[in-house]
Amino acid sequence: MEQFSVELVDWSRAQFALTAIYHWFFVPLTLGLSFIVAFMHSIYYKTGDEKWKNMTKFWMKLFGINFAIGVATGIILEFEFGTNWSNYSWIVGDIFGAPLAIEGIVAFFLESTFIAVMFFGWGRVSKKFHMMSSWLVAFGSNLSALWILVANAWMQNPVGTKFNMDTARNEMISFFDVALSSTAIFKFTHTISQAYVIGSLFVIAVSAWYLLKKRHLLFAKQSILIASVFGLVSAVCVAFTGDSSAYDVAQKQPMKLAAMEGLYDGEQNADLYAFGFLNNRKDNSNFKGIRIPSMLSIMAYRDPNAFVAGVNDILNGNEAQGILPTETRMEKGRIAIQALADYTLAKKAGDKELAQQKYIEFEENYAHFGYGFFQDKEEVVPHVKLTFYSFHIMVGFGLFFIALFAWLLYASMKNKLEKHKWVLRLSVWSLLFGYIASELGWLVAEIGRQPWTIQDILPVGAATSHLSVGNVQTTFFLFLALFTVLLIAEIKIMVFQIRKGPEKGGSHV
């Protein structure tokens, strides 16, 4: 069995993580701000009030700046599947390529077509068609996110496919199983709702800054009202979809759930670790803090008496719960890998009987295929502390956002926004908190499923391209410089436009 270079894998992962993190600075703002712009544009269409036109044009301009730079990082991210992860692309290209192709042909085409009408249609097309173009850009952006998240969800829960031993590739047998899996649905709804939170926080942060500077007061108050309503609904959706996602993780990725909760020894009536810290012990005495009795069992299986597997159960097995030891799965994985190699040789030799025997042997052990690449059972354990703290900090911020949006909505309706300057200052900083929570969410999703590129089927070590470490290091630092320049450029352009403010008008004084 060919061994992979740990250094190459680490640098390839670092480069992809770098690109994904930078790309995700732009995507949630695009998704969230697109709908806020569409809402404002609709109000202008219904009322004909120029103040809503000016509000729409201002936020639309900021949306456009962010959209343009986000596209550049997204294109690079997709190219990296071919450059750095060619083995992965070969094995799953028939599946992974389908949603990405739909994203490019349908979703990106929709948003890129109507974005021109959205920006340059003022006075050139009918008001109704112009307003609809804003909605089509919003739907196109979110449709684009749907297909990308479907592709990511399949990596976490590979359904609707079958491995073809003749081509050594996974092939799709049910598009609908891939597109409508529980993992895909929960991942999409959770991700876009938190993106809407980012869009709302952005509008609130800018508007709160205007209120603190005593500029564009009516504009700022109305923007906060719209954003607080949209943000509150979105933040509540984040909580509900996050609970559904955790339930799905418990069924499909029990090791990730164990890492999220720092749970080493499985328990019935498992407590949820609400707030605290982990030590270096690898048992359940590793947690010191506040627990919520039986809540983890409820969250994972909707049953307070349910057993929740811990890291040690998955590593060492738990016969009573039907959990195979990881070393047993490693042995079965090696059998599957060898059966695939023997099947290929038997086919070339024309030995149909041996080929059929190896086919059956492979099918019986395919569920453990990826484990055959490991040398040590500890390799299947993700970074527990990083996953644990990322998850809990993210949840804490989520609760904070619900409270912030609720207070801002109340204060907006009571016209009390300017009376609490400390809340306005907190609102400005809340945008940073939103981005931190968003990035932590992706850390939980991606670090928590390590070491898998495809859950249980393909580890990251077997998915990389045959590149030199030096090449990957060089491009890593080139991308770091490029993305940093792009981010600085966006921030400078955004700040310039925000300082400039919306178009002058009596409604904004």
MOMOVEN-V877663 format. One record per residue. NEAR is the number of other C-alpha atoms within 10 Angstrom. Layout:
BEGIN
<<NEAR> <NEAR>>
END
This chain:
BEGIN
<<8> <6> <10> <15> <14> <12> <12> <22> <21> <15> <18> <26> <18> <15> <23> <19> <16> <18> <21> <18> <16> <21> <22> <20> <19> <23> <25> <26> <26> <26> <29> <30> <30> <27> <23> <27> <23> <24> <18> <23> <29> <22> <16> <20> <18> <12> <12> <13> <12> <14> <20> <21> <19> <21> <22> <23> <20> <17> <22> <22> <16> <19> <22> <17> <18> <23> <20> <13> <18> <23> <15> <13> <23> <17> <11> <15> <19> <14> <11> <16> <19> <16> <16> <23> <24> <17> <20> <23> <21> <17> <19> <20> <18> <15> <23> <24> <13> <15> <22> <21> <14> <16> <21> <14> <12> <14> <24> <20> <17> <21> <23> <14> <15> <21> <21> <13> <19> <25> <15> <12> <17> <14> <8> <9> <13> <11> <18> <12> <13> <23> <25> <19> <24> <29> <24> <23> <27> <25> <19> <25> <25> <25> <21> <24> <21> <24> <23> <20> <24> <25> <20> <22> <25> <22> <22> <22> <20> <22> <20> <19> <18> <13> <16> <12> <16> <10> <11> <14> <18> <20> <18> <21> <14> <13> <15> <11> <16> <24> <21> <15> <19> <18> <27> <26> <19> <23> <22> <23> <20> <23> <22> <22> <25> <30> <28> <29> <35> <31> <28> <30> <32> <25> <26> <28> <23> <20> <27> <28> <18> <21> <21> <15> <10> <12> <17> <20> <19> <17> <22> <23> <25> <16> <24> <28> <20> <18> <27> <27> <17> <23> <32> <23> <17> <25> <27> <18> <19> <25> <18> <14> <21> <22> <16> <21> <22> <22> <23> <21> <22> <21> <11> <17> <18> <21> <26> <28> <29> <28> <26> <25> <23> <27> <29> <23> <18> <20> <19> <15> <18> <25> <21> <19> <22> <17> <15> <12> <16> <18> <12> <9> <10> <15> <16> <15> <13> <14> <20> <13> <10> <13> <16> <12> <15> <18> <20> <30> <24> <20> <21> <24> <18> <12> <15> <18> <16> <18> <18> <24> <25> <23> <26> <20> <23> <22> <22> <15> <18> <15> <10> <6> <12> <8> <14> <15> <17> <23> <19> <17> <21> <21> <18> <23> <25> <23> <21> <27> <22> <17> <23> <22> <15> <18> <25> <19> <14> <18> <15> <11> <11> <11> <12> <13> <11> <16> <21> <14> <14> <22> <18> <15> <18> <26> <15> <13> <18> <22> <16> <23> <23> <26> <29> <24> <22> <20> <11> <11> <17> <12> <14> <20> <19> <22> <17> <24> <17> <17> <26> <23> <21> <23> <22> <22> <15> <21> <19> <13> <17> <23> <14> <16> <24> <20> <14> <20> <27> <17> <16> <25> <22> <16> <18> <19> <12> <9> <12> <12> <20> <17> <10> <10> <13> <11> <17> <22> <15> <14> <25> <21> <15> <22> <21> <15> <20> <24> <22> <16> <23> <23> <19> <22> <23> <19> <18> <24> <21> <19> <20> <26> <27> <19> <21> <23> <22> <22> <19> <24> <18> <22> <23> <22> <25> <19> <22> <24> <19> <14> <13> <11> <16> <11> <11> <21> <16> <12> <13> <19> <13> <12> <18> <16> <12> <12> <19> <13> <12> <17> <19> <11> <14> <19> <14> <12> <15> <17> <14> <11> <16> <17> <13> <10> <18> <19> <14> <12> <12> <10> <14> <19> <12>>
END
